[in-house]
Amino acid sequence: MRLHASATSPFVRKVDVVLHETGLADQVERVVAGGTPVDPGTLPLALNPLGKIPVLEREEGPALYDSRVICRYLDSVANAGLYPPPPRLWDALTLEATADGILEAAVLMVYEIRTRPEEKRHEPWIEGQWSKIARSLQAVEARWMSQLCGPLDIGQIAMGCALAYLDFRHAGRTWRAAHPALAGWEAGFSQRPSMIATAPFG
């Protein structure tokens, strides 16, 4: 298998954590890829017409894309059990969707700053993205702490990567101050070997 990836993409990191947790990390070759919506750079457009990473090439079919699809595929290959049976499955998938939504908003904030000249940046739009994140963090702390503290699943992995990305790209927002329970959980989760091995750089 070949994974088209960037060292700083939080969606790639989610896949990387799953690779480590499933024992498949050594079976995947990495291909460095990167770009933005305005400059696709080395993004694998022929494999993913949406121009996004991660993308996973496999022998038995077309390339897979979207981290959610790739993670579920890897879990199936390894029979790792990161997707629990219903009814807990629906909680895990909803938590993963919430984490991915946090990441999408956080990445859009980065793009707004990096791809627009300063005089064309729309601050209300940036703050609107952060409002999505803030509401999501509040909901997770209010509703999902028992899920986060249960057996390891894809929802925990996704949320761990999302919170780490907020620290990585938006540390000045100090999300931890308003969410002590979530911050405490993240501090422990970040010490998993899979999280340490996939810490972003750059």
NORGIZI-V352786 format. One record per pair of residues at least 6 apart in sequence whose C-alpha atoms are under 7 Angstrom apart, sorted by the first residue. I is the first residue (numbers start at 1). J is the second residue. If there is no record, write none. Layout:
{{I J} {I J}}
//
This chain:
{{1 27} {1 28} {1 29} {1 56} {1 57} {1 58} {1 59} {2 28} {2 29} {2 30} {2 31} {2 56} {2 57} {2 58} {3 28} {3 29} {3 30} {3 31} {3 54} {3 55} {3 56} {3 57} {4 30} {4 31} {4 32} {4 33} {4 53} {4 54} {4 55} {4 56} {5 12} {5 30} {5 31} {5 32} {5 33} {5 53} {5 54} {6 12} {6 32} {6 33} {6 34} {7 200} {7 201} {8 200} {8 201} {8 202} {10 161} {10 162} {10 165} {11 54} {11 67} {12 53} {12 54} {12 67} {13 161} {13 198} {14 157} {14 158} {14 161} {15 67} {15 70} {15 71} {16 198} {17 194} {17 195} {17 198} {18 71} {19 25} {20 194} {21 194} {22 75} {22 78} {22 80} {33 42} {33 43} {34 41} {34 42} {34 43} {35 41} {35 42} {35 43} {40 51} {43 51} {43 52} {44 51} {45 51} {47 63} {48 65} {54 65} {54 66} {54 67} {55 63} {55 64} {55 65} {56 63} {56 64} {56 65} {56 70} {57 63} {57 64} {64 70} {75 81} {75 82} {82 152} {82 153} {82 154} {83 89} {83 153} {83 154} {92 153} {92 154} {92 155} {93 155} {95 155} {96 154} {96 155} {96 158} {96 159} {98 136} {99 158} {99 159} {99 162} {100 158} {102 133} {102 162} {103 162} {105 129} {105 130} {105 133} {109 126} {109 129} {112 121} {113 121} {141 179} {141 181} {141 182} {148 156} {160 186} {160 189} {160 190} {176 183} {190 196}}
//
